[in-house]
Amino acid sequence: MAIGTQTLSDGESITLIKLVGDASGSETTTINVSALGGASGDGDERVKVIGILFSISGDASNNDNVLLEWDAAAGDVEMLRLAPGTGEWNNLNLLNNSGGTATGDIVVTGSASFPFTLMLTLKKIAGFTGTAITYRQVAGKRHA
């Protein structure tokens, strides 16, 4: 299955990526997070998935699915497995939990020969211009 990837929007803090599987056989693609706009290039870029829109035309009885994983040198860590159907999930907070060997990238795998479309909304949280934590001091009385 050849998986086409298209970046629809790549703003300072939010990126929208469309992935389309063409039903030509099982295949994997990787969303290279360090290639997104504003990346520092030091390998510490991190995003979280905050929205998913999907349409998957597989057969649940054949255990068809689309697997999303956090890429890591010590072995990828499953983020989410989507079964056939359509849906939209918003207000997600899927953080990279792949540990110290994390690359920050997202691996997408279609399990068999079926078409699918995914739209992933990613929030840039570290390693990008404008994502540094800003602290501000609030004047006020401290209570003991």
C-alpha positions in Angstrom: 0.0 0.0 0.0 1.6 3.2 -1.1 0.8 5.9 1.5 0.8 9.4 0.1 1.6 12.2 2.6 0.6 15.9 2.1 1.2 18.7 4.5 -2.0 20.9 4.2 -1.0 23.5 6.7 2.2 24.1 8.7 1.8 27.0 11.0 3.9 28.2 14.0 2.2 25.9 16.4 -0.3 23.7 14.5 0.3 21.3 11.5 -2.4 19.5 9.5 -1.2 16.4 7.6 -3.2 14.3 5.1 -2.3 10.6 4.5 -3.9 8.5 1.8 -3.4 4.8 1.4 -4.1 3.5 -2.1 -5.0 -0.2 -1.4 -1.9 -1.7 -3.2 -0.6 -3.7 -0.3 0.7 -3.3 3.3 3.0 -0.3 3.6 4.5 2.1 6.2 5.3 5.8 6.0 6.9 8.1 8.6 6.0 11.7 9.3 9.3 13.3 9.8 8.6 15.9 12.6 12.0 17.5 12.2 11.1 18.5 8.6 8.1 20.7 9.8 8.3 24.4 9.7 10.2 26.1 12.6 12.1 22.9 13.6 15.3 23.6 15.5 17.1 20.8 13.8 18.6 19.4 17.0 16.6 16.2 17.0 14.5 17.2 20.0 11.4 18.2 18.1 8.2 16.9 19.6 4.5 17.1 18.7 1.3 15.8 20.2 -1.7 14.6 18.2 -4.7 16.8 19.0 -7.1 15.7 16.3 -7.8 12.8 13.9 -10.3 12.6 11.0 -10.4 9.2 9.3 -12.1 7.1 6.7 -10.8 3.5 6.5 -12.4 1.0 4.0 -11.0 -2.2 5.4 -12.7 -5.3 6.8 -12.9 -5.6 10.6 -13.4 -9.3 10.4 -10.0 -9.6 8.7 -8.5 -7.4 11.5 -7.7 -4.6 9.0 -6.5 -1.5 10.7 -4.3 1.6 10.4 -1.6 1.7 13.1 -0.1 5.0 14.4 3.1 4.7 16.4 5.7 6.9 18.0 9.1 6.2 16.4 11.9 5.2 18.7 15.4 3.6 18.2 14.6 1.0 20.8 11.3 0.0 19.1 8.3 1.9 18.0 5.5 2.5 20.6 1.9 2.1 19.7 -0.1 5.3 19.9 -3.4 4.3 18.3 -4.9 1.6 16.1 -7.8 2.7 13.9 -10.4 0.0 12.8 -12.4 0.3 9.6 -15.0 3.0 9.5 -15.2 6.8 9.6 -14.8 9.2 12.5 -13.5 12.4 13.9 -11.7 12.8 17.2 -10.9 16.3 18.5 -9.5 17.6 21.8 -7.0 14.7 22.0 -3.8 14.9 23.9 -1.7 12.0 22.5 1.8 12.6 23.7 5.0 10.8 22.7 5.7 8.2 25.4 8.4 6.3 23.6 11.1 7.2 26.2 14.7 8.2 25.8 15.2 6.8 22.4 12.3 8.7 20.8 12.9 10.4 17.5 9.7 12.5 17.7 8.5 11.0 14.4 5.1 9.3 13.7 5.0 6.0 11.9 1.8 5.1 10.0 1.1 1.5 8.8 -1.8 0.1 6.9 -2.2 -3.6 7.7 -3.5 -4.8 4.3 -4.8 -3.9 0.8 -7.5 -1.3 1.6 -7.9 2.4 0.9 -7.8 4.9 3.8 -7.6 8.6 4.4 -6.3 10.2 7.6 -6.1 13.8 8.6 -3.8 14.4 11.6 -3.8 17.7 13.5 -0.4 18.1 15.3 0.5 20.6 17.9 4.2 21.5 18.1 5.2 21.3 21.7 9.1 21.3 21.8 12.0 22.0 19.5 10.3 24.5 17.3 10.4 28.3 17.1 7.8 29.7 19.4 7.4 26.5 21.6 9.7 27.5 24.4 8.1 27.6 27.8 7.6 31.2 28.9 7.4 31.9 32.6 5.9 35.0 33.9 5.9 36.3 37.4 2.6 37.2 38.9 2.7 39.9 41.5 0.7 38.9 44.6 0.8 38.1 48.2 2.0 34.6 49.1 0.1 32.8 51.8 1.7 30.6 54.4 
